[in-house]
Amino acid sequence: MTTQLAREELSRVAPGRPSAVTIGKFDGVHRGHQYLVELLLEQARAQDLASIVITLYPHPITVLRPGTATTNLCSLEERVALLRALGVDRVGVLSFTSELAQLSYQDFLALLIEQLQLRVLLIGPDFALGRNREGNVEALRALGEERGFRLEVPPLLSEHDAKVGSGAIREALAAGDMETVAQLLGRPFALCGPVIRGAERGRQIGFPTANIAVGPDLALPSFGVYVTRAYLGEVAYRSVTNIGQRPTFDEARPTVETHLLDFDGDCYDRDLRIELLHRLRDEQRFAGVDELVAQIQRDVAAGQAYFAEHGEPPLKGAKP
């Protein structure tokens, strides 16, 4: 009974033939993850196996240490979409429950063998699974020899003697270094959500903004103003985005407000996706509305200059 949920979730992605599998959190689907999946695909093609990625959700630490706050580099929905876009045959979400946490690595691998016809397991050198992380590389290799699957352990992707991983991305995100974040992710860092109604102060001062509802489980960059590219459906716009607590108006809850430079219309209740390209400045408190407006004008000009300097083509009407 304790494995029933895991069994059902794995059965949904069962390919009906032998498979090569990799498993992990895959938060952010960064370049290190992409490298691992590329190697998985090579193994699968060479041996005529199905390629399967299993992503664990929620973060295991929230189960192992209840009350621990965590944030994700992208939503689960985006994570699955990014993994699928890499070309694997199946992407499965495996619920990390207290029951799963108590499984031995032998019993966990027995599930993969039973449900997915596991033939190749590809993991990173720092990977371990099962109760108390007893399923390390040595233990899994020995189990593979016993149960008929091969363990592949490629080296971690690194640059400048540093691992390309979520930790480095979070450090760069906390510093507002969006260029480094994009380099590690292999794409710009993005936030997406429905546009909701706010106080409409921006409209009142001549700079209407689209307020994006972003879940509290998502990581945010350091508060400040950013040059962004915004997508409404398949239409892209130059934009400038403020992320923070709006100290001028004494608001505590973080908000994401985007001013689209080439847009004049209503986008309420539509999904807006923004890619954060470059940090312009820290969040500031202003003495009054006039001072705020003057700074917004400078931010808009700086945003336009950024696009001009980086050779960005006119984005209106472009597809993401």
N, C-alpha and C positions, 0 to 999 in steps of 0.2 A: 504493500500500500504506500510506503514512504517514497517509492520511485514512480508512482503512477503518473503524476503530472509531468515529470521529466520524460517518461516513456511516451506519453501522448505528444508532447512538443517535438521530440525527436522523430516520431513516426510521421509527422506532417511534412518533414523535409526529406524523408527517406527516398533515395533515388531509384530503389529497386534493383540496384547493381552495386558491386564493390566500389568503395569510395576512398578518396584522400581527404583528410579532415584537418582543419586547424581550429583552435578554440581559444577564446580570450575575451576581454572586455571590448577591445577595439574602439575605445572612446576617441572620437575625433577622426578616426580612419586616416591617420597621418601617413607620412611617407614611409615610416618604419612598418606600419601595417600593410601598406600597399606593396612594399618589397616582399613581405611574408606571403601575401596572397599571390603575387607573381610567381614565387617559387612553388607554391601549392599548385598553381595551374600547370607549371612545367612538369611537375611530378605526375599530375593526373593525365596530361596528354601523353606522356611517354609510356604510361602503363595502361592506358585506356580505362581510367577510373573516373567516376563522378567527382567533381570538386565541391566541397561543402565547407562553409564558414559557420561556426557556432559562436554567437555573441552572448555573453552572460549579462543579465539585467535583473535587478538593479546591481549597482556596484557591490561586490561581496562584503566590503567593509561595513556597509549599512546593516547587514545581517549579522556579521560576526561581532560587530561593536555597536549595538543599538544606540541611537542618539547621535552618532557621528554624522556631521553635516558634510555632504559632498556636492559638487557641481559637475556637470558634464560639458565637454567641449562642443557637443552637438546633441540634438534630441535623438531619442531612439529611432524615430521614424526616419530622420535624415541619415543616421548611421546605417540602417538597413539599406536605404536607397544608394548610399555611396558604395557599400560593399557589393551590391548587385551590379552596379555600374562597372565594377572591375572585371566582370565576365564570368564569375563562378556559376556553377549549376544551381546551387541552393544556398540560401542564407537562412539560418534558423535562430530564433531567439529562445534561449533557455533560461527560465526563471530561476534566479539564485535564491532559493528558499532555505529555511533552517534545516529542512529535511535533506536537501541536496548537500548542504555544508557538512552534514554528518556522514555522508557516504565515504567509504574507503576508496582510494584510487582504483583498486581492483574492481570494485562494484561499479564505479563510474565508467571505467573502460569496458566492462561487460555490457553496459547499456549501449555504448557506441558500436560495439561489435554486433550486438543483437539487432539494433535498429538501423544502423547505417552500413553494415557490412564493411567495417573499417579494415583497410589494408595498409594505409600510410597515415601516420599522425605526424604533423609538422608543427613544431613549437619553437619558441625562442629559448636561449640558454638559461634565462632567469625564470622560466615557467615552472610552476608546480601546481598540482591539483590534488583533490581528495582531502579527507579529514586531517587537520594539522599540517597540510601541505606535504604529506608524506610521499606523494607521487612526484618526486623530482626526476631529473633527467635519467639518472642511473637506474632508479626503480622502474621508470616507464620503459626504458630500453630492455631491461630484463623481462618485464611483463610481455613486451612485444615479441620477444623470442619465444616465450611460452605460449602465447595466444595467437600467433600468426599474423601480427602486423609489424611494420617497420617504422621505427622512430627516426625522423629527420630533424636535426637541430642546426639550422644555419646560424651564422654569427649575426649579432645585432647590426642594423644599419647605423653607421656613425659618420660624423663629419667633424673635422678639427678635433679628433680624439674625444668627442662627446656623443653620447647616444642620442639618436633622433627619437624622442619619446614624448609622452604627454607632460612629463615634468618640465622639460625645457620649454614646451609650448606655453605652459601655465606661467612660467617665469617671465617669458616675453610678453604674454598677455597682461600680466600684472604691471609691467613697465610701460604698457601702451605701445610696444614696438611691433606694429602690425606688419612691417616688412619681414621681420624675422619669423613671426607667426606664420605668415603666408609661405615662407620658404620651407618651414618644417612641415606644414600641412600639405604642401603641394598645390595650394589654392588659397584665395583670400578667406580669412575668418568671416563667418556670416551669422547673422541673426535673422530669424523669421517669425512672423506672427501676424494675427489680425490687427488691423488699424482700429483703435478704439477712441472714443470721445474723451478728451481731457478738459482742462479749464479754458481752452481755446485762447490763451493769452497771446500765442504767436500770431494768430489771425488778427487780433486786435492791434498789434503793433506792426503789422505789415509783413510778417514772416510766418505764414501758416506752416504748421508742422504736422506730420503724421505720427501719432503716438502708437508704438508697437507694443502689444501685450506679449511679454517674454516671461516664460515660466521661471520660478525661483530656483529650479534645479539646473539652470544653464549658467555657465561661466560667463562673466562679463569682463571686458578690459577695464583698466583703471579709468576712473571717471574723467571725463574731458570731452573735447570736441574733435571730431574726426571727419576727414574726407571720406565719403562713401559712394558706392554705386548702388542704386536702389532699383529693384525690379517689382513692377506691378504686372503680374501675369508674365507675358513675354516681352513687355516693353521696359527698357532700361533708361534710367535717368541719372545725370550727375546729381549729387546731393551732399549735404553737410549734416552731420548727426551729433547731437548732444546726448551723452550718456552720463547720468548722475542723479543728484538729488535736488537740483534747482535751488541752490542756497539763497538766491535773491528772493525767492518766495517761501523760504523756510519749509520746504517739503522734505520729508525723511525717506520716503519710499523711492528707490531708484526707478528712473524712467528712461526710455529710449525714444528720442524725438528726432525725426528726420525732416529736414527742409529740402524739398525737391526743387532743383534750380530751373527745370524746364517744364514744370507741370502747373496747370491751373485747373483744378477740378476737385471733385469730392472722391475720396478713396476710403471712406468709412466702411467697415465690415469687409473690406477686401484684404487678402493676405499680401503683406509687403516683406520682401527679402532685401536685406542690406548687406553688402560686402564692405568691410572696414579696410580701407587702403592705407591711410596715413593719419597719424595723430597731429593735430594742429596746436592744441594747448590744453592746459589743465582747466578743470571747472573753476569758475570764479563767482564771487559774490559782488554784485554791483550796487552802487549807491542809489540808483533809480532807473526808471525805464529808459530814459534818454541815453544813459551810459550803456545800458544793455543793448539798445538798438544800434548804437555806434559800433559796438564790438561785433554784433552779428553781421553788420555790413562788412567789417574787416574779415570775418570768418568766411563769408560768401566769396569775397574777392580772393582770399587765399585758396579756397577750394577751386575756383575757376583757374587760378594760376597753376595749381597742381596738375590739373588735367591738361592744360596747355603745355606745361613743361614736360610731362611724361608722354606726350604724343597720343593722348587718348583721342580716338575719333568721336564725332558727335554720337551720343549714345541713344538719343531718342529714336525708338523704333527698332533698336538692335535686340537680338535674342540673347538670353543668358547662355 
